[in-house]
Amino acid sequence: MKFNSRLIYLAIFLVCTGLIGFALYLQHSLGLEPCPMCILQRYAFIVVGVIALVAAIHNPGLLGRRIYGGVLVVMAATGGGVAIRHVYLEHNPPKIFDCGADVGFMLESFPLTEALPMIFRGTGDCTKVVWQFLGLSIAEWSLVCFALLIVAAVIAVTIKRRGLFLHSGAR
């Protein structure tokens, strides 16, 4: 079976959809309320997923794959940056913890230039680890996923040029 960029873009979309679905499961079924940084990471996963879906439908040539790949890398790196900050806050909580307003309130009540610094300060429960799997928190898993999405986006750009295939045993 030929392994092409369209399949990689589709896989990226499906992974992002699954991650958002799992986040909603954690929130609505297990009662884990997302902090502002969790919400920003969700937005990044949604944007990466939508871009990957558009790329899969478009099935671009090399220039298009480079453009889609670049945008995917930038968006996944942005989400990864938020995840890095979130992991930092989990491991190094501030000495004075102040529960602040949620993201929706901040974005509706303040201009974006004032709301973004408040969001990145880690107001709410950004310092608390409320769920773990295999010893990693949600933010740490999010960081791993963003890193893997970056790798997948780079592979999607380079795969046709290098002619990589998955061998099923027969030609």
N, CA and C of each residue as an Amber inpcrd file, in Angstrom:
protein
   513
   0.8420000  -1.1810000   0.0000000   0.0000000   0.0000000   0.0000000
   0.8810000   1.2350000   0.0000000   0.5830000   2.1500000  -0.8900000
   1.3420000   3.3900000  -0.9530000   0.9090000   4.3060000   0.1850000
   1.8760000   4.8290000   0.8860000   1.6320000   5.6990000   2.0310000
   1.8540000   7.1250000   1.5490000   0.7720000   7.8970000   1.3250000
   0.9400000   9.2340000   0.7580000   0.5250000  10.3250000   1.7370000
   0.7680000  11.5690000   1.3150000   0.5010000  12.7030000   2.1980000
  -0.9850000  12.8370000   2.5230000  -1.8450000  12.4750000   1.5890000
  -3.2850000  12.5770000   1.8410000  -3.6870000  11.7100000   3.0330000
  -3.1460000  10.5150000   3.1230000  -3.4380000   9.6330000   4.2620000
  -2.8810000  10.2060000   5.5670000  -1.7250000  10.8320000   5.4830000
  -1.1430000  11.4390000   6.6900000  -2.0080000  12.6050000   7.1610000
  -2.4410000  13.4480000   6.2230000  -3.3240000  14.5530000   6.6080000
  -4.6220000  14.0280000   7.2220000  -5.1650000  12.9720000   6.6370000
  -6.3850000  12.3850000   7.1850000  -6.1280000  11.8270000   8.5850000
  -4.9880000  11.1850000   8.7780000  -4.6320000  10.6540000  10.1010000
  -4.4900000  11.7900000  11.1170000  -3.8700000  12.8980000  10.7040000
  -3.7340000  14.0550000  11.6020000  -5.1250000  14.5480000  12.0110000
  -6.0180000  14.6610000  11.0320000  -7.3870000  15.0990000  11.3340000
  -8.0650000  14.1450000  12.3180000  -7.9460000  12.8470000  12.0730000
  -8.5970000  11.8640000  12.9470000  -8.0000000  11.8770000  14.3580000
  -6.6940000  12.0480000  14.4620000  -6.0550000  12.1290000  15.7800000
  -6.5600000  13.3590000  16.5290000  -6.6020000  14.5000000  15.8530000
  -7.0820000  15.7240000  16.5090000  -8.5450000  15.5920000  16.9180000
  -9.3510000  14.9640000  16.0660000 -10.7570000  14.7340000  16.4010000
 -10.8690000  13.8370000  17.6290000 -10.0600000  12.7840000  17.6690000
 -10.0630000  11.8880000  18.8230000  -9.6200000  12.5870000  20.0950000
  -8.6110000  13.4440000  19.9860000  -8.1370000  14.1680000  21.1680000
  -9.1960000  15.1270000  21.7040000  -9.8730000  15.8240000  20.8150000
 -10.9440000  16.7220000  21.2510000 -12.0900000  15.9100000  21.8530000
 -12.4250000  14.7980000  21.2320000 -13.4670000  13.9260000  21.7820000
 -13.1100000  13.4310000  23.1730000 -11.8400000  13.0410000  23.3610000
 -11.4020000  12.5720000  24.6750000 -11.4270000  13.7060000  25.7020000
 -11.0360000  14.9110000  25.2780000 -11.0910000  16.0670000  26.1810000
 -12.5260000  16.3360000  26.6120000 -13.4560000  16.2370000  25.6830000
 -14.8660000  16.4480000  26.0310000 -15.3870000  15.3350000  26.9400000
 -14.9020000  14.1140000  26.7230000 -15.2560000  13.0080000  27.6200000
 -14.7540000  13.2910000  29.0410000 -13.4940000  13.7050000  29.1580000
 -12.9450000  14.0230000  30.4810000 -13.7460000  15.1330000  31.1550000
 -14.1650000  16.1110000  30.3670000 -14.8980000  17.2370000  30.9250000
 -16.3250000  16.8580000  31.3060000 -17.0410000  16.2430000  30.3950000
 -18.4710000  16.0280000  30.6230000 -18.8060000  14.7210000  31.3350000
 -17.9830000  13.7020000  31.1750000 -18.2660000  12.4300000  31.8350000
 -17.5570000  12.2860000  33.1730000 -16.3180000  12.7790000  33.2480000
 -15.5660000  12.6590000  34.4950000 -15.5810000  13.9380000  35.3270000
 -16.1390000  15.0070000  34.7810000 -16.2700000  16.2520000  35.5340000
 -14.9830000  17.0400000  35.6920000 -14.0020000  16.8250000  34.8370000
 -12.7490000  17.5850000  34.9190000 -12.8970000  18.8760000  34.1210000
 -12.9780000  19.9840000  34.8180000 -13.1510000  21.2690000  34.1500000
 -11.8200000  21.7390000  33.5660000 -11.8110000  22.1760000  32.2990000
 -10.5660000  22.6250000  31.6780000 -10.1550000  24.0020000  32.1870000
  -8.8610000  24.1790000  32.3170000  -8.3250000  25.4880000  32.6900000
  -8.1460000  26.3140000  31.4100000  -7.8200000  27.5910000  31.5240000
  -7.6340000  28.4160000  30.3240000  -6.5860000  27.8570000  29.3570000
  -5.5170000  27.3020000  29.8860000  -4.4840000  26.7680000  28.9950000
  -4.9620000  25.4940000  28.3040000  -5.7710000  24.7030000  28.9700000
  -6.3610000  23.5160000  28.3340000  -7.2320000  23.9320000  27.1550000
  -7.9940000  24.9950000  27.3400000  -8.8740000  25.4730000  26.2830000
  -8.0640000  25.9760000  25.0940000  -6.9790000  26.6920000  25.3560000
  -6.1280000  27.1460000  24.2570000  -5.5210000  25.9620000  23.5030000
  -5.1360000  24.9230000  24.2220000  -4.6060000  23.7300000  23.5580000
  -5.6900000  23.0480000  22.7300000  -6.9110000  23.0380000  23.2210000
  -8.0160000  22.4750000  22.4390000  -8.1800000  23.2460000  21.1320000
  -8.1570000  24.5750000  21.2270000  -8.2730000  25.3930000  20.0130000
  -7.1640000  25.0500000  19.0270000  -5.9560000  24.8750000  19.5200000
  -4.8380000  24.5280000  18.6350000  -5.0800000  23.1750000  17.9670000
  -5.5650000  22.1880000  18.7200000  -5.8660000  20.8820000  18.1210000
  -6.9640000  21.0100000  17.0600000  -7.9650000  21.8300000  17.3410000
  -9.0510000  22.0220000  16.3730000  -8.5160000  22.6580000  15.0940000
  -7.7040000  23.7000000  15.2330000  -7.1520000  24.3760000  14.0550000
  -6.2630000  23.4270000  13.2560000  -5.3950000  22.6730000  13.9290000
  -4.5370000  21.7090000  13.2430000  -5.4000000  20.6730000  12.5250000
  -6.4240000  20.1700000  13.1870000  -7.3030000  19.1730000  12.5740000
  -8.0230000  19.7020000  11.3460000  -8.5340000  20.9230000  11.4260000
  -9.2510000  21.5120000  10.2840000  -8.2960000  21.7370000   9.1140000
  -7.1160000  22.2510000   9.3820000  -6.1320000  22.4530000   8.3120000
  -5.7670000  21.1190000   7.6670000  -5.5730000  20.0880000   8.4710000
  -5.2380000  18.7680000   7.9350000  -6.3890000  18.2120000   7.0940000
  -7.6290000  18.4150000   7.5280000  -8.7750000  17.9540000   6.7480000
  -8.8290000  18.6690000   5.3970000  -8.6320000  19.9670000   5.4010000
  -8.6150000  20.7290000   4.1450000  -7.4900000  20.2160000   3.2420000
  -6.3220000  19.9560000   3.8110000  -5.2000000  19.4420000   3.0240000
  -5.5180000  18.0640000   2.4620000  -6.1720000  17.2070000   3.2360000
  -6.5290000  15.8710000   2.7590000  -7.5290000  15.9540000   1.6100000
  -8.4850000  16.8470000   1.7150000  -9.4770000  17.0130000   0.6520000
  -8.8270000  17.6120000  -0.5920000  -7.9790000  18.6010000  -0.3890000
  -7.3150000  19.2980000  -1.4970000  -6.3070000  18.4080000  -2.2160000
  -5.6030000  17.5590000  -1.4820000  -4.5650000  16.6830000  -2.0320000
  -3.5890000  17.4760000  -2.9090000  -2.8540000  18.4160000  -2.3080000
  -2.0230000  19.3380000  -3.0820000  -0.7530000  18.6810000  -3.6320000
  -0.1360000  19.3930000  -4.5670000   1.1790000  19.0080000  -5.0640000
   2.2450000  19.4180000  -4.0590000   3.4890000  19.3930000  -4.4920000
   4.6050000  19.6510000  -3.5860000   4.5270000  21.0390000  -2.9470000
   4.2630000  22.0790000  -3.7300000   4.1890000  23.4350000  -3.1630000
   3.0620000  23.5300000  -2.1410000   1.9090000  22.9710000  -2.4670000
   0.7790000  22.9810000  -1.5320000   1.0860000  22.1980000  -0.2660000
   1.7670000  21.0500000  -0.4180000   2.1400000  20.2680000   0.7630000
   3.0950000  21.0590000   1.6470000   3.9880000  21.7970000   1.0290000
   4.9170000  22.6270000   1.8180000   4.1700000  23.7180000   2.5710000
   3.2110000  24.3340000   1.9190000   2.4320000  25.3950000   2.5730000
   1.5930000  24.8070000   3.7140000   0.8430000  23.7410000   3.4140000
   0.0390000  23.1060000   4.4600000   0.9330000  22.6070000   5.5930000
   2.0340000  21.9830000   5.2410000   2.9590000  21.4750000   6.2600000
   3.4980000  22.5870000   7.1400000   3.8650000  23.7060000   6.5160000
   4.3750000  24.8450000   7.2910000   3.3380000  25.4030000   8.2470000
   2.1000000  25.5440000   7.7540000   1.0300000  26.0650000   8.6140000
   0.7350000  25.0700000   9.7410000   0.7210000  23.7820000   9.4120000
   0.4810000  22.7700000  10.4540000   1.5770000  22.7920000  11.5100000
   2.8270000  22.9180000  11.0750000   3.9370000  22.9640000  12.0310000
   3.8210000  24.1980000  12.9240000   3.5020000  25.3430000  12.3400000
   3.3790000  26.5730000  13.1380000   2.2460000  26.4460000  14.1510000
   1.0950000  25.9250000  13.7250000  -0.0370000  25.8090000  14.6500000
   0.2250000  24.7600000  15.7330000   0.8260000  23.6310000  15.3620000
   1.1480000  22.6080000  16.3650000   2.2310000  23.1160000  17.3140000
   3.1840000  23.8820000  16.7990000   4.2230000  24.4480000  17.6670000
   3.6250000  25.4890000  18.6150000   2.6400000  26.2380000  18.1480000
   1.9540000  27.1980000  19.0180000   1.2400000  26.4630000  20.1480000
   0.4950000  25.4150000  19.7930000  -0.1570000  24.6010000  20.8180000
   0.8560000  23.9610000  21.7470000   1.9740000  23.5100000  21.1860000
   3.0460000  22.9350000  21.9960000   3.6450000  23.9480000  22.9460000
   3.7560000  25.1910000  22.4990000   4.2640000  26.2470000  23.3800000
   3.3510000  26.4740000  24.5710000   2.0370000  26.4520000  24.3220000
   1.0730000  26.5780000  25.4180000   1.2060000  25.3770000  26.3550000
   1.3720000  24.1910000  25.7720000   1.5130000  22.9800000  26.5860000
   2.7940000  23.0330000  27.4280000   3.8730000  23.5480000  26.8540000
   5.1290000  23.6840000  27.6120000   4.9160000  24.5930000  28.8190000
   4.2670000  25.7150000  28.5910000   3.9940000  26.6420000  29.7000000
   3.0980000  25.9780000  30.7480000   2.1130000  25.2180000  30.2970000
   1.1980000  24.5280000  31.1990000   1.9530000  23.5000000  32.0380000
   2.8160000  22.7170000  31.4030000   3.6230000  21.7300000  32.1300000
   4.5260000  22.4370000  33.1400000   5.0930000  23.5610000  32.7330000
   5.9410000  24.3230000  33.6490000   5.1500000  24.7540000  34.8880000
   3.9370000  25.2570000  34.6710000   3.1080000  25.6860000  35.8020000
   2.7130000  24.5130000  36.6950000   2.5070000  23.3440000  36.1070000
   2.1770000  22.1740000  36.9180000   3.3540000  21.7660000  37.8030000
   4.5510000  21.8620000  37.2540000   5.7390000  21.4440000  38.0090000
   6.3000000  22.5460000  38.9040000   5.9720000  23.8010000  38.5970000
   6.4680000  24.9460000  39.3660000   5.3270000  25.9140000  39.6420000
   4.3770000  25.5160000  40.4770000   3.2440000  26.4070000  40.7360000
   3.7000000  27.6830000  41.4280000   3.0460000  28.8050000  41.1210000
   3.4130000  30.0500000  41.7890000   3.1240000  29.9740000  43.2820000
   3.8950000  30.7160000  44.0510000   3.7290000  30.6880000  45.5070000
   2.3810000  31.2550000  45.9300000   1.9340000  32.2870000  45.2260000
   0.6240000  32.8750000  45.5080000  -0.2950000  32.4680000  44.3830000
  -1.2780000  31.6440000  44.7210000  -2.1940000  31.1410000  43.7100000
  -3.5070000  31.8880000  43.8240000  -3.9430000  32.4420000  42.7100000
  -5.1800000  33.2030000  42.6770000  -6.0780000  32.6190000  41.5880000
  -7.2220000  32.0790000  41.9730000  -8.1560000  31.5680000  40.9750000
  -8.7640000  32.7490000  40.2490000  -8.5800000  32.7690000  38.9570000
  -9.0890000  33.8680000  38.1520000 -10.3060000  33.4570000  37.3600000
 -10.6930000  34.3390000  36.4470000 -11.8540000  34.0990000  35.6000000
 -11.5090000  33.1120000  34.4920000 -12.5660000  32.5450000  33.8830000
 -12.3210000  31.6160000  32.7810000 -12.0210000  32.3680000  31.4880000
 -11.5860000  31.6270000  30.4640000 -11.1510000  32.2210000  29.2030000
 -12.2650000  33.0180000  28.5440000 -13.4730000  32.4580000  28.5110000
 -14.5910000  33.1500000  27.8760000 -14.8410000  34.5220000  28.4850000
 -14.8470000  34.5860000  29.8060000 -15.0550000  35.8600000  30.4820000
 -13.9380000  36.8450000  30.1430000 -12.6940000  36.3610000  30.1720000
 -11.5620000  37.2540000  29.8960000 -11.6160000  37.7990000  28.4710000
 -11.9360000  36.9280000  27.5020000 -11.9650000  37.3750000  26.1090000
 -13.1390000  38.3070000  25.8400000 -14.2520000  38.1250000  26.5480000
 -15.4020000  38.9990000  26.3640000 -15.2560000  40.3200000  27.1080000
 -14.5240000  40.3220000  28.2100000 -14.4500000  41.5020000  29.0690000
 -13.2560000  42.4000000  28.7860000 -12.2230000  41.8550000  28.1720000
 -10.9960000  42.6250000  27.9530000 -10.6010000  42.5760000  26.4880000
  -9.8790000  43.6150000  26.0250000  -9.3180000  43.5210000  24.6790000
  -8.3210000  42.3640000  24.6220000  -8.1150000  41.8310000  23.4280000
  -7.2400000  40.6690000  23.2500000  -5.8480000  40.9170000  23.8200000
  -5.3430000  42.1530000  23.6880000  -4.0030000  42.4630000  24.1900000
  -3.9080000  42.3560000  25.7110000  -5.0260000  42.5260000  26.4080000
  -5.0360000  42.3800000  27.8620000  -5.4160000  40.9550000  28.2800000
  -6.2840000  40.3170000  27.4940000  -6.7690000  38.9740000  27.8530000
  -5.6860000  37.9170000  27.6830000  -4.8910000  37.9950000  26.6020000
  -3.8730000  36.9690000  26.3720000  -2.8640000  36.8580000  27.5120000
  -2.3160000  37.9630000  28.0130000  -1.4030000  37.8030000  29.1540000
  -2.0660000  37.1790000  30.3720000  -3.3520000  37.5030000  30.6030000
  -4.0610000  36.8980000  31.7340000  -4.1990000  35.3960000  31.5360000
  -4.4930000  34.9790000  30.3020000  -4.6500000  33.5550000  30.0080000
  -3.3330000  32.8310000  30.2410000  -2.2300000  33.4100000  29.7480000
  -0.9330000  32.7450000  29.8520000  -0.3400000  32.7960000  31.2500000
  -0.8910000  33.6010000  32.1270000  -0.4300000  33.5940000  33.5190000
  -0.8660000  32.3240000  34.2270000  -1.7940000  31.6070000  33.6470000
  -2.2240000  30.3520000  34.2570000  -3.2550000  30.5410000  35.3440000
  -4.2070000  31.4310000  35.1140000  -5.2710000  31.6110000  36.0950000
  -6.1500000  30.3710000  36.1130000  -6.9750000  30.2430000  37.0940000
  -7.8210000  29.0580000  37.2060000  -7.0340000  27.9080000  37.8100000
  -7.2420000  26.7020000  37.2990000  -6.6120000  25.5190000  37.8570000
  -5.4420000  25.0110000  37.0220000  -4.7350000  25.8760000  36.3310000
  -3.6550000  25.4480000  35.4380000  -2.4950000  24.7720000  36.1750000
  -2.3900000  24.9930000  37.4700000  -1.2750000  24.4070000  38.2140000
  -1.5960000  23.0330000  38.7860000  -2.8700000  22.6480000  38.7660000
  -3.2700000  21.3820000  39.3700000  -3.2440000  20.2490000  38.3520000
  -2.6840000  19.1320000  38.7510000  -2.7340000  17.9130000  37.9390000
  -3.9220000  17.0970000  38.4530000  -4.9630000  17.0200000  37.6290000
  -6.1880000  16.3610000  38.0820000  -6.3890000  14.9840000  37.4680000
  -5.5530000  14.6130000  36.4970000  -5.6850000  13.3230000  35.8300000
  -4.3340000  12.9470000  35.2530000  -3.9910000  11.6770000  35.3390000
  -2.7360000  11.1900000  34.7620000  -2.9640000   9.8540000  34.0910000
  -2.1410000   9.5910000  33.0900000  -2.1170000   8.2970000  32.4230000
  -0.6590000   7.9550000  32.1630000  -0.2290000   6.8030000  32.6070000
   1.1700000   6.3720000  32.5020000   2.1300000   7.4100000  33.0930000
   1.6910000   8.0600000  34.1560000   2.5380000   9.0110000  34.8610000
   2.6230000  10.3950000  34.2440000   1.9030000  10.6340000  33.1480000
   1.9270000  11.9480000  32.5130000   0.5800000  12.6440000  32.6890000
   0.6310000  13.9470000  32.9030000  -0.5900000  14.7440000  33.0460000
  -1.1930000  15.0160000  31.6700000  -2.3570000  15.6060000  31.6600000
  -3.0110000  15.9680000  30.4030000  -2.1300000  16.9300000  29.6120000
  -1.5470000  17.9050000  30.2740000  -0.6840000  18.8720000  29.5870000
   0.5470000  18.1900000  28.9940000   1.1120000  17.2380000  29.7150000
   2.2830000  16.5210000  29.2010000   1.9150000  15.6570000  27.9970000
   0.7520000  14.9990000  28.0550000   0.2900000  14.2300000  26.9070000
   0.0060000  15.1510000  25.7280000  -0.5430000  16.3050000  26.0110000
  -0.8140000  17.2800000  24.9630000   0.4860000  17.6900000  24.2650000
   1.5270000  17.9170000  25.0460000   2.8270000  18.2760000  24.4830000
   3.3640000  17.1520000  23.5980000   3.2460000  15.9150000  24.0540000
   3.6780000  14.7610000  23.2490000   2.8980000  14.7210000  21.9360000
   1.5960000  14.9350000  22.0130000   0.7640000  14.8980000  20.8040000
   1.1260000  16.0140000  19.8310000   1.3700000  17.2180000  20.3320000
   1.7770000  18.3060000  19.4430000   3.1070000  17.9870000  18.7670000
   4.0310000  17.4040000  19.4970000   5.3240000  17.0230000  18.9010000
   5.1200000  15.9790000  17.8030000   4.2710000  14.9890000  18.0550000
   3.9990000  13.9630000  17.0400000   3.2820000  14.5460000  15.8240000
   2.4170000  15.5190000  16.0440000   1.7440000  16.1770000  14.9210000
   2.7340000  16.9520000  14.0630000   3.7190000  17.5660000  14.6910000
   4.7660000  18.2640000  13.9300000   5.5340000  17.2640000  13.0690000
   5.9060000  16.1390000  13.6620000   6.6190000  15.1050000  12.9030000
   5.7650000  14.6190000  11.7330000   4.4780000  14.3730000  11.9710000
   3.5840000  13.9060000  10.9070000   3.4690000  14.9410000   9.7870000
   3.3900000  16.2210000  10.1400000   3.2960000  17.2760000   9.1280000
   4.5610000  17.3250000   8.2720000   5.7110000  17.1630000   8.8920000
   6.9780000  17.1550000   8.1460000   7.0350000  15.9350000   7.2240000
   6.5960000  14.7980000   7.7090000   6.5740000  13.5880000   6.8750000
   5.6290000  13.7820000   5.6890000   4.4830000  14.4140000   5.9120000
   3.5220000  14.6430000   4.8340000   4.1290000  15.4880000   3.7180000
   5.0170000  16.3960000   4.0760000   5.6670000  17.2400000   3.0690000
   6.7150000  16.4390000   2.2930000   7.4270000  15.5730000   2.9560000
   8.5810000  14.9070000   2.3390000   8.2920000  13.5160000   1.7870000
   7.1610000  12.9350000   2.0900000   6.9540000  11.5150000   1.7790000
   6.9250000  11.1960000   0.2870000   6.2270000  11.9700000  -0.5270000
   6.1540000  11.6560000  -1.9580000   7.5000000  11.8660000  -2.6370000
   8.1990000  12.8830000  -2.2100000   9.4860000  13.1940000  -2.8160000
  10.4820000  12.0710000  -2.5960000  10.4330000  11.4540000  -1.4480000
  11.3670000  10.3780000  -1.1250000  10.8300000   9.0020000  -1.5090000
   9.5430000   8.9540000  -1.8750000   8.9680000   7.6910000  -2.3210000
   8.8860000   6.6220000  -1.2500000   8.4860000   6.9940000  -0.0460000
   8.3620000   6.0170000   1.0260000   7.1030000   5.1820000   0.8420000
   7.2010000   3.9000000   1.1380000   6.0720000   2.9970000   0.9890000
   5.9590000   2.1250000   2.2360000   4.7530000   1.6890000   2.4860000
   4.5350000   0.6320000   3.4670000   4.4170000  -0.6610000   2.6810000
   5.2290000  -1.6120000   2.9710000   5.2050000  -2.8670000   2.2280000
   4.2350000  -3.8330000   2.8940000   3.3500000  -4.3800000   2.0940000
   2.4000000  -5.3630000   2.6100000   2.8730000  -6.7910000   2.3210000
   4.0730000  -6.9110000   1.8160000   4.6100000  -8.2350000   1.5460000
   4.5530000  -8.5880000   0.0740000   3.5840000  -8.0720000  -0.6720000
   3.4630000  -8.3480000  -2.0980000   3.5350000  -7.0380000  -2.8580000
   3.9950000  -7.1110000  -4.0820000   4.0690000  -5.9010000  -4.9050000
   3.0410000  -5.9050000  -5.9750000
